[in-house]
Amino acid sequence: MRIKIVLGIFISVWIALLVRVYYISIKSNAYYEEIAKQNAVKVDELAPLRGVILDRNLNPLSVNRLGFSIRIKPRLSYKVNRAILDEEIAFLADLLPDYTIKEMTKEYLKADSPYNHDFVDVIPFVPYDKLIPYFAKISQHENLRIEITSKRHYPYGALASHVIGYVGKSNTQDISEDETGTAKLVGFSGKTGIEKYYNDVLRGVKGEKKTKVTAFNQEIEQVSKTLPKSNDLVLSLDLELQRYIAELFGTDSGAVVVLNAQTGEILAAASFPEYDLNKFVSGITQEEWVVLANDLNHPFTNKLVNGLYPPGSVVKMGVGLAMMNSGIINPTTSFESTGTMELGGRVFRDWKKEGHGMISYVRAIKESCDDYFYKASLKVGIDNIAPFLTKIGFATKTGIDLPREFTGTVPSREWKKARFGKGWSQGETLITSIGQGYFLVTPVQIAKYTAFLATGNGVTPHFISKINDETINFPADPSIVSESEKRFLKVTREGMFEVANVPGGTAVNHIKVTAPFKIAAKTGTAQVVGISQTDKKRMREEDMDYFQRSHAWLTTFGPYDNPQYVVTVLVEHGSHGGSEGGPIASKIYDKLYEMGYIKLR
């Protein structure tokens, strides 16, 4: 019996062993073969070259300069290897004196660790022509590695800086937001402007190379290779026009927008003062940063979309449309303008101290009569004005392809209650009707609003024209307001025509377009400081301190009988929209005609 038991155990053990051998050698062959393949194949990610940015005529606005980076073998910072590290860094500093021993050592120690197996960047970029004479000498050092790389370059420096934007080193947020891992691989991401807004497009798609290697990591053969893909952008900007506008604006602060009234395409746009983009690619110095940060003209602020200003009188057409669409007044309704209006113990002044006499809508636009809008708005009420202003684009984003666009404010009963927990006063209706008080807009919002006045359609202001060879379209929206609400657009345009072309118009003496067509316009003066009720006579803008002077607005469209372009000009502390903006806008229209953008019937 014992023999049978022992024999049974013996047979059972051998059967189990045979089954296991069969499973391992036959059944699991495919599984272990796949593991063996994975162990023998090295996967390298291939970084894409960042796409270039071009203007509409394919002039380069943002490009890549090819060069080299220099890396040092990892784990040389340990005490036993420190002498080797110091020797290699001293060798590089001797060949390339622009890069100091202190800087290179700092970069190496910052990245080196027991867990790092990659060579460490100590010189992120050396121009091609500077490194080539030493290429062979550096290559002989086994602890050093030269890699081909690129550096972002902006050929025109400060020109259109707030639109183009710049790139910088990818930070933790850039890397965490990028699910593809490309931000970490390339090391740079867009920080502002188009570079930021279209960063996902511009950074491209990474490639991949699979290579068979030995246990000692020696490459045997290439298994497969997927090349990285780059995406280029073509913008609607015209470099020549952009440069011309920068020359016109000179040293003033403010913004300019030249917008296609039919499509929303932006032909030129600038925020002044501008700054050199190239200083930010590798990191600006502390001294340069302090100078820019302390500049009272705020060069870092993209005033196109982040500058918030009272619109002043340029909003009067929108307010007028809202009032007439209420049905309470119409274009022929007249009010007596006496130069001042008292309400609740407060005096509301007109810019013309003696007033304008009996005045109706078209002339109120032409002469920018504040008193007309005080009295008309008081009759109509803010509840009929604010919703229409929001409908035509104020207090909402325009959709422009620039990052972090501000929305501004249209004051209303509901807004004030939510913002301050207080009720609305009639005096606030008066100052809102002339674009003062809590009312805040951006220059791009004013340009979009002016396109609506010119065409009756809503457009999306945009810079992008093509991604690679694919044209990007932004269709106009004819339903921004109802057809019934558009019925007073014609009379509104007549008022804007008279501003620029009829004696008494606030811009007639300053708009001097020499091209063979007429434009429509509206001036605006946006107060920076309030006028005390104790002041019987308003101080002249020219006698005020510079930073207390009003901002000067001028928004226009032309040709008047066939609107093609909008030109909006804001001159900070420029005092008067007509005198400051008129000459600039006039020359821009002449340039548009000269360049063939404006075509006559």
Secondary structure, DSSP 8 states (H G I E B T S, - for coil): -HHHHHHHHHHHHHHHHHHHHHIIIIITHHHHHHHHHHHHEEEEEE------EE-TT--EEEEEEEEEEEEE-SS--STTTHHHHHHHHHHHHHH-TTS-HHHHHHHHHHH--TT--S-EEEEEEEEHHHHGGGHHHHHT-TTEEEEEEEEEE-TTTTTTHHHH--EEE--HHHHHH-TTSHHHHH-EEE-SHHHHHTHHHHT-B-EEEEEEE-TT--EEEEEEEE--B---EEES--HHHHHHHHHHHTT--EEEEEEETTT-BEEEEEEES---GGGGTS---HHHHHHHHT-TT-TTS-TTTT--B--GGGGHHHHHHHHHHTTS--TT--EEE-SEEEETTEEEE-SSTT--EEE-HHHHHHTT-HHHHHHHHHHH-HHHHHHHHHHTTTTS----SSSS----B---HHHHHHHHS----HHHHHHHHTT-TT-BB-HHHHHHHHHHHHHSSB---B-EEEETTEE-----BTTSS-TGGGTTHHHHHHHHHHHHHSTT-TTTTT----SSS--EEEEEEE-SS---TT-SS---GGGS-GGGS-EEEEEEEESTTS--EEEEEEETT-S-HHHHHHHHHHHHHHHHHHTT-S---
